[in-house]
């Protein structure tokens, strides 16, 4: 497909286009009229040039899977363009601004061809794609779907080139394709011969708008690619530091940079790593996992200071680095508009509790921070479990109905056998039964067969106890727990 001016090529543009040069014959000395605006050569800014990559192998995937694959492939196109738009089974990027830098579109294609094929291989997809470039997004998509691999430099040549394409590139539904076939329409030029009013009535506005976008007669909104945020900052110390306290002012500066980065992007973080580098030893990592995503400078610095209190460094420190491992959306809290309106106590309860637990974890260690979790089990020993700190956020339990009989909050690790003397039960003092029994029988299918009668009892010293009697031959009494 070539015209008289060589503006439509098989991605082999002339040398003047490769160099990105547009020659204009301007007068050497403008006249007085030209200063006023008449007779002066008008310089029109060159429009956009869109490079489309079409991936027909993505057709068998649903929309979320396609989006995931396109996101990974868009990272490759970032090397040649700052504007990348997503479309079904395709990516389109603007390359007019990059032509001069890369010395032509052939160099741009060579730069993305092999990396995209490698990325497709990593995704276990066939390593091929169709491509084309023209002044409109929709036009380049239609050309790429037709596997023409063409370059159309001027917008006025779009109608003649696109008109030769089959109507299959429009990717219409089955009924619309049948109507076009029955009307004898095989190519886009056949559609352009039809009245637009009748075409809109029969096929809807979507088809008419699509064709106008392809010719550059209608605006084309884009959904651009935003790369995932990354943050990493390093500070090289001018001298070796042996005391962690002397690192706090430097850490304060790095955290300030981090918080400014998060505020500018309306983000927060729930996991970051502070690395301390030593001269002849392996670096030391401080993992900071937050229960609640945060970007408060004071809170992060206080948490880091708490980590320093328990840290022993193997050698003097020569550099430090902060890397954010996980970004989260920022969730703000409503503040009162007027000073007299005091915030409710419940408003900041969760946030304060999460910060307190983070400080406990930094001071004591994650292995000592647990959450009590209820389990659907009749036997008291198995009715609760300890949940590790790192799993607290991810577990969502359905609310369970409270047991009909009261249960003590404090259970002994191992039931304590009580003394029965002269028909009277004793722990530290004598025990009097208040209510009961509540019979629990379970686990008969295993070796740990449980058959017990539970009672609520009062000890002479005022303690309220939860005791039980075994229903086996021995009939022993045991203390299970204490009520508050």
C-alpha positions, 0 to 999 in steps of 0.5 A, spaced: 500 500 500 503 506 497 501 512 495 505 518 491 508 521 497 510 515 500 506 516 506 504 509 507 509 504 508 511 497 510 514 500 516 520 502 512 519 510 512 524 515 508 530 518 511 527 524 512 521 521 516 526 517 520 530 523 522 524 526 524 525 532 520 519 536 517 522 541 512 518 548 511 520 553 506 520 560 511 521 567 508 528 569 510 526 576 512 518 577 514 515 583 511 511 587 516 504 584 514 507 577 516 509 580 523 501 582 523 499 575 521 498 575 514 503 572 509 507 568 514 508 561 513 504 557 518 507 551 522 502 546 524 505 541 530 505 534 527 499 530 530 500 524 534 503 517 531 500 511 535 503 504 535 499 498 536 500 491 538 495 486 537 495 479 541 490 475 538 492 469 543 489 473 548 482 472 546 481 465 550 482 469 556 477 473 560 477 480 561 481 480 568 486 475 565 487 479 559 488 485 563 493 482 568 497 480 561 497 486 558 499 490 564 506 485 564 507 487 557 505 494 558 512 495 562 516 493 556 513 499 552 515 504 557 522 504 554 519 507 548 513 511 550 510 515 556 503 514 553 500 507 553 493 505 552 489 499 554 484 496 549 481 489 548 487 484 546 491 490 544 496 495 547 497 502 543 503 507 545 504 514 542 511 514 539 511 521 535 515 524 541 520 518 541 522 518 533 527 523 533 530 520 540 530 512 537 532 514 530 525 512 526 520 507 527 524 501 525 529 502 531 523 503 536 520 496 533 526 492 534 527 495 541 520 492 543 520 486 538 524 481 542 522 483 549 515 482 548 516 475 545 520 474 551 515 476 556 510 472 552 514 466 553 514 467 560 507 468 560 506 461 557 503 464 551 505 464 543 510 469 542 507 473 536 504 479 535 501 484 529 503 491 529 501 497 525 502 505 526 498 511 524 495 518 526 489 515 530 489 509 535 483 506 532 486 506 525 492 503 528 488 497 531 484 496 525 491 495 521 494 491 526 488 486 526 489 485 519 496 483 520 498 489 515 504 491 519 503 498 515 505 505 517 501 511 515 504 517 516 499 522 514 492 523 517 489 524 510 491 518 507 487 514 512 481 513 508 484 510 502 488 505 506 483 503 511 478 502 506 481 496 503 481 492 510 475 487 511 470 488 515 472 483 520 477 487 523 471 491 526 470 485 530 462 486 530 457 481 533 455 475 529 448 478 527 451 485 525 456 481 520 450 477 517 447 484 516 453 487 512 454 480 508 447 480 506 448 488 504 454 486 500 459 489 504 465 486 504 470 492 506 470 498 510 470 503 503 463 499 502 461 502 509 463 509 507 459 509 501 452 508 506 449 514 509 451 515 516 444 516 518 441 510 515 447 506 518 446 509 525 439 506 525 441 499 523 447 498 526 447 503 532 452 509 534 457 505 536 459 502 529 459 509 526 463 512 532 468 507 531 469 509 524 470 516 525 475 515 530 479 511 525 479 517 521 480 522 526 474 525 526 472 524 533 475 524 539 478 517 542 478 517 550 484 512 552 485 508 559 493 509 560 497 505 563 500 507 570 506 503 572 506 500 579 509 505 584 516 503 587 520 507 592 527 506 594 532 511 597 539 510 600 544 514 604 551 513 604 554 515 611 560 519 611 563 515 616 562 508 620 557 509 625 557 504 631 551 506 635 544 506 633 541 512 636 546 516 632 542 513 626 535 516 628 536 523 625 538 520 618 532 515 619 528 521 620 530 524 613 529 517 609 522 517 612 520 524 611 522 522 603 518 516 604 512 520 607 512 525 602 512 520 596 506 517 599 502 523 600 504 525 593 501 519 590 495 518 595 498 512 598 500 508 604 504 502 606 504 496 610 510 493 609 517 496 608 524 494 610 530 498 613 537 495 611 543 497 614 549 495 610 556 493 614 563 494 611 565 487 611 559 483 614 552 481 611 547 487 611 542 487 617 534 487 615 529 490 619 522 488 617 516 493 619 510 490 618 504 494 620 497 491 622 494 498 618 497 501 612 500 508 614 504 514 612 504 517 618 512 520 619 511 520 627 508 513 627 513 510 623 519 513 626 517 511 633 516 504 631 523 504 628 526 507 634 523 501 638 526 496 633 533 499 634 532 498 642 532 490 641 537 490 635 544 488 636 549 490 629 555 485 628 559 491 625 559 498 624 554 501 619 556 504 613 550 505 609 542 505 610 536 503 605 529 503 605 525 499 600 517 499 600 515 492 599 507 493 599 503 499 597 496 500 600 490 505 598 490 511 603 484 511 608 483 517 611 479 519 617 474 524 618 476 530 622 471 535 625 470 542 621 469 546 628 474 546 633 468 545 638 466 539 635 470 534 639 471 527 635 468 521 638 472 516 642 471 510 637 473 514 631 481 513 633 480 506 637 482 501 632 488 506 629 491 506 636 490 499 638 493 497 631 499 502 633 500 499 640 500 492 637 505 494 632 510 497 638 509 491 642 511 486 636 517 491 635 519 490 642 517 483 644 517 479 637 512 477 633 512 470 636 509 473 643 503 477 640 497 472 638 490 473 638 485 468 641 481 465 636 474 461 638 473 454 634 467 450 633 468 445 639 465 442 645 471 440 649 474 447 652 481 445 651 480 445 644 475 450 643 480 456 642 486 457 639 492 462 638 493 465 632 499 468 630 500 475 629 502 475 622 495 472 620 491 476 624 489 481 618 487 476 613 482 472 618 475 473 618 471 469 622 463 469 622 460 471 628 458 465 633 452 465 637 454 465 645 454 458 649 447 457 653 451 456 659 457 461 662 464 460 660 470 462 664 475 467 660 481 464 664 482 456 663 488 452 666 493 449 661 492 443 664 486 441 669 488 441 676 485 435 680 481 437 686 481 434 693 475 430 696 475 429 703 469 427 708 465 429 702 467 436 701 471 439 695 478 443 696 482 447 692 486 452 696 479 452 700 473 449 701 468 449 695 461 449 694 457 448 688 452 453 685 449 450 679 450 445 674 451 440 671 452 441 664 454 434 661 459 434 655 461 428 651 465 428 645 471 425 641 468 418 642 471 416 635 478 417 638 482 415 644 481 422 647 474 420 649 471 425 654 465 425 658 464 430 663 459 433 668 461 441 669 459 445 675 460 452 677 462 453 684 464 458 689 471 457 693 471 460 700 476 465 699 471 468 694 473 465 687 468 463 682 470 456 679 469 452 673 469 444 675 467 438 672 467 430 674 469 425 670 464 420 668 468 414 668 470 409 673 474 413 678 469 419 678 475 424 679 474 432 680 478 437 676 478 445 676 478 447 669 478 455 669 476 461 673 471 466 672 473 473 673 
